[in-house]
Amino acid sequence: MPRIKSAKKRQRQTKVRTARNKAQRSSLRTAVKKVRNAQTAAEATEALKAAEALVDRAGRKNLIHRNAAARTKSRLAKLVTAKQG
């Protein structure tokens, strides 16, 4: 356990940020799964729109790397296009 006041504060901040990051990462993964598991092309397109927004935001906020966000979006778009054709 930290004894120094600043270390105690840092521990509290880390706890809050970890919880927030975990929740956001979970919702991001769920959105990506919805695109991958979509049955119809229309369903996949709707899910893609929602997932792209979350992936973009995660990339901007450094939840995931920007290139990882771009790669994920690209792969999902490719998957949806394949379902349509």
PLY file of the C-alpha trace (Angstrom):
ply
format ascii 1.0
element vertex 85
property float x
property float y
property float z
element edge 84
property int vertex1
property int vertex2
end_header
0.00 0.00 0.00
1.28 3.45 -0.84
2.13 5.78 2.02
2.75 8.96 0.08
-0.25 11.15 -0.67
0.52 11.49 -4.39
0.98 7.72 -4.71
-2.43 7.17 -3.09
-4.00 9.58 -5.57
-2.23 7.87 -8.47
-3.61 4.53 -7.29
-7.16 5.91 -7.19
-6.80 7.39 -10.67
-5.41 4.17 -12.07
-8.32 2.21 -10.62
-10.89 4.53 -12.24
-9.11 4.61 -15.60
-8.68 0.84 -15.67
-12.40 0.34 -15.09
-13.29 2.86 -17.81
-10.86 1.34 -20.31
-12.13 -2.16 -19.59
-15.74 -1.11 -20.18
-14.93 0.73 -23.41
-12.78 -2.12 -24.72
-15.57 -4.57 -23.95
-18.20 -2.53 -25.81
-15.77 -2.15 -28.72
-15.24 -5.91 -28.94
-18.99 -6.53 -28.71
-19.64 -4.11 -31.60
-17.02 -5.84 -33.75
-18.54 -9.25 -32.96
-21.98 -8.00 -33.99
-20.61 -7.12 -37.42
-18.89 -10.49 -37.78
-21.92 -12.48 -36.61
-24.53 -10.54 -38.60
-26.81 -12.83 -40.59
-27.97 -10.46 -43.33
-26.16 -7.81 -45.34
-28.46 -5.07 -44.03
-27.85 -6.15 -40.45
-24.09 -6.17 -41.09
-24.18 -2.69 -42.61
-26.00 -1.26 -39.59
-23.61 -2.98 -37.20
-20.63 -1.73 -39.21
-21.78 1.86 -38.91
-21.96 1.59 -35.12
-18.69 -0.34 -34.87
-16.75 2.10 -37.05
-17.72 4.99 -34.79
-16.55 3.09 -31.69
-13.32 1.95 -33.37
-12.55 5.50 -34.51
-13.12 6.87 -31.04
-10.99 4.15 -29.46
-8.18 5.03 -31.86
-8.41 8.73 -31.08
-8.46 8.12 -27.33
-5.50 5.70 -27.49
-7.60 2.82 -26.20
-6.21 0.94 -29.19
-3.48 2.04 -31.59
-4.56 4.22 -34.51
-3.25 1.72 -37.04
-5.06 -1.13 -35.27
-8.26 0.92 -35.50
-7.75 1.50 -39.23
-6.95 -2.16 -39.80
-10.05 -3.28 -37.90
-12.30 -0.91 -39.86
-10.80 -2.09 -43.14
-11.30 -5.76 -42.34
-14.87 -5.22 -41.18
-15.72 -3.21 -44.30
-14.25 -5.97 -46.46
-16.33 -8.56 -44.60
-19.56 -6.57 -45.05
-18.84 -6.09 -48.75
-18.38 -9.86 -49.12
-21.72 -10.48 -47.39
-23.46 -8.11 -49.80
-22.03 -9.66 -52.93
0 1
1 2
2 3
3 4
4 5
5 6
6 7
7 8
8 9
9 10
10 11
11 12
12 13
13 14
14 15
15 16
16 17
17 18
18 19
19 20
20 21
21 22
22 23
23 24
24 25
25 26
26 27
27 28
28 29
29 30
30 31
31 32
32 33
33 34
34 35
35 36
36 37
37 38
38 39
39 40
40 41
41 42
42 43
43 44
44 45
45 46
46 47
47 48
48 49
49 50
50 51
51 52
52 53
53 54
54 55
55 56
56 57
57 58
58 59
59 60
60 61
61 62
62 63
63 64
64 65
65 66
66 67
67 68
68 69
69 70
70 71
71 72
72 73
73 74
74 75
75 76
76 77
77 78
78 79
79 80
80 81
81 82
82 83
83 84
